Amino acid sequence: MRQIYGVMLLATLGITHVQAGRMEARESGALSKPASATGIQLTGTLAATPRKSFVPTTIKGFWNIDVVDDFTLPVTKAITFCGAGRNLHVNSDWQKLFKRGFSAIEKSRMVPDECNNDPAHPKPAGWMSRLTQSQRSWILYQQYFSENAYQVQWARNSQDAANTYYRRPDGDPNSSNSLYKAISDIQGSCEVFGDCNPVNKKSTFGTIFLDIENEGISSDLGQEQVNLYTYLAKTLKEVVSPQTETASIAPVPVNGHGVSPGGDYYLPADYLWKNTAQHTATSRERGMPDDIVGTSFSDHITMQMPGVYFVYPDFDYSSASTHTGDRDRHWLAHILQEQEVNLALSPKKRVAWQWLFNTQDSYYLNSGKAEHPAPPAIAEGLAIFYWFTGAHGALFWDDHINLVPNQPTPTDPAQVGIGNDRNYACYEHYIHGLWRLFKHHGDMFSGGETYLNQNTECSYDGGQTWHKYNANQLKTRGLPFVRAVVKGDQILVAATKPYAAAGEQTSVLLRYAENGYNFVTQINMTGDEIFLGRATMQDPNKAAPGQRVYNLSLISGCNCK
């Protein structure tokens, strides 16, 4: 009876369409909104974000920084430039990187007016770097600890954990051979920028990244490893300014190694991330302090760094089916899943290392050398989709520093295809992606936004069924990827069909039915293009001119479920 009564009431009110718990009664002569080709009632249209027309460079050892015009990141986001070829552009405009989406420069890419690290050419008294603190970053690689005066071999060989000194006693002739000495010397790095506090020196880098990569260790030494990493993170925070943020490529809660398996969503955080320091039989005599007992690495590090570099199979378009297995390589599933999994395990801000060439990994076909650039859609897609996860920042990295264009092909086969012998057009596509996102939609990332991630709701069958899929589920089903960010009545959407053939047509429906909105739209894509679009969602409780809106739940006797 309740259903019959509801139908009779609808007819009496002149209601022409019912959708998702609401109904519309149109006055005589009012036009209904156009429906999609599937017959689903659409409630909004995404305005596609402009693209910049440019011809990608074909010159080896060169990339054009001016493929886009000026734009900057929102202050809530950060990208450190540690890529190749800043020398190509710094002389014409030293601030150009900051006008192309980067917010900081790694120490090795700085020029003389930015750092005082050349003993042969010391700066005059009173000199100060032109870089603000937030524009300064430093990567500490394992050789920083294992070489120089410190000789902490644990940084290269984790199995040396039980022999590593935290801090040696005063007067010990080997006092430099300790983690404490290696870390405490970092406080003097403020001298690089000429802004040391003469009373209490603290490092004035904006961000310090650790790249030790020695976390693998035998199970019997696991507690020693936990202790050393906890001490490392805590002591580092004590020698830097309050504004300095710290991060490490490892440990992270879960490292998916770029294969994005479904099981990763059910893993607990890695023991090196969450376990607490506890004394061992020899830790006190090696200088481990009591004040780290009961605390973990994650308690002291500022940011987590989930993210894995590409290998060549990520760039292989020869067959889309080779990317749909649970453990198959898939460029976009890898980017998104690392963030989805680690977001659920830790509230720490996330910063990923990003590299646009394949990393060297002989386990994977054609990955022995870093000679293969990311294809255009992958380079642009990395610069767009990554930020839809709610990540805080990125470290844009390369194994080459300065570039010299138009060099002859190296005679040494080992040097062919790397360094100056590479084509760097992938940098141009990456910056173009940043430009599309932040030039036009920076306000969507300035605070107060909601990142839907795997709660982005889509239909792949014309609206018959709706799904909220994580990155692995999209990968294994061979579906187009869609992610959305919502801020007030604004919705920003990125979509692509990874590995799609040129000219292939793909359509997907997106729905946002939360916070009083009922936004439904259709996204049409060609090939593997990166679609980016935005809309203002209409509040369904506000009637359009000439239209009355009814809520089924308020109509007595109507079963609106």
Sequence and secondary structure as in RCSB ss.txt:
>XXXX:A:sequence
MRQIYGVMLLATLGITHVQAGRMEARESGALSKPASATGIQLTGTLAATPRKSFVPTTIKGFWNIDVVDDFTLPV
TKAITFCGAGRNLHVNSDWQKLFKRGFSAIEKSRMVPDECNNDPAHPKPAGWMSRLTQSQRSWILYQQYFSENAY
QVQWARNSQDAANTYYRRPDGDPNSSNSLYKAISDIQGSCEVFGDCNPVNKKSTFGTIFLDIENEGISSDLGQEQ
VNLYTYLAKTLKEVVSPQTETASIAPVPVNGHGVSPGGDYYLPADYLWKNTAQHTATSRERGMPDDIVGTSFSDH
ITMQMPGVYFVYPDFDYSSASTHTGDRDRHWLAHILQEQEVNLALSPKKRVAWQWLFNTQDSYYLNSGKAEHPAP
PAIAEGLAIFYWFTGAHGALFWDDHINLVPNQPTPTDPAQVGIGNDRNYACYEHYIHGLWRLFKHHGDMFSGGET
YLNQNTECSYDGGQTWHKYNANQLKTRGLPFVRAVVKGDQILVAATKPYAAAGEQTSVLLRYAENGYNFVTQINM
TGDEIFLGRATMQDPNKAAPGQRVYNLSLISGCNCK
>XXXX:A:secstr
 HHHHHHHHHHHHTEEEEETTEEEEE TT     B TTS B     EE           BT   TTSS  B   T
T EEEEE S GGGTTTT TTGGGGBT  EEEGGG  TTT    TTS   TT   SS GGGEEEEEEHHHHHSTTT
  GGGT GGGGGG  S   TT TTTTSSHHHHHHGGGGGGGGTT   SSS  B  SEEEEE       GGGHHHH
HHHHHHHHHHHHHTB TT EEEESS  S   TT   GGGGG    HHHH BB   TTTTTTT  GGGBT BHHHH
 SEE       GGGG  S GGGG STT   HHHHHHHHHHHHHHH  SEEEEEE SB    TTSTT SSS  B  
HHHHHHHHHHGGGGT  EEEEE S     SS    SSGGGTTSGGGSB HHHHHHHHHHIIIIIHHGGGGSSS E
E GGG EEESSTTSS EE  HHHHHHHT  EEEEEEETTEEEEEEE TT  TT EEEEEEEE  TT  EEEEEEE
ETT  EEEEEE   TTS  TTEEEEEGGGSTT    
